[in-house]
Amino acid sequence: MPLRQALTDFAYQLTQHAYKLAECKDSRGFPKELPRYKDG
């Protein structure tokens, strides 16, 4: 489970960075923090 959360967080940060670099006109409103996966 921790690996899935780490990969999700990394993909989120990468996407957010790509949007900033591309200066997308239809910029998405990214939340400051992603929801956490629940154990189990």
N, C-alpha and C positions, 0 to 999 in steps of 0.2 A: 504493500500500500504506500509506503513512503516514496518509493521510486515513481509511482504513478503521479503523486502530488508534485514531486520535483520536476518531472517532465512536463506536466501541465503548466506549472509556474514558468518554466523556461520558455515554452512555446508562447505563452501569453506575453512575456517580456519581449521576445523576439518580434512578435506581431506588432506590439505597441511601438517598438523602436523603428520597424519598417514603415509604419504609418507616418511617424515623425520625419524620417528621412525623405520619404516620397512627397511630403507636404500635401497629403491628400486633401482635396477640397471638401469632400463629404466625410470629414473626420468622425470617427466613432467616439462615443463617450465611454472611455475605458474606466471601469471601477478602480479605485485605489488598491483594493485587495480582492483577490479571488476567494470564493467560498472554499472551505476545506472539505476534503473527502471525509466521510464518516468511517470509522473503523468497523470492519466486519463485512 
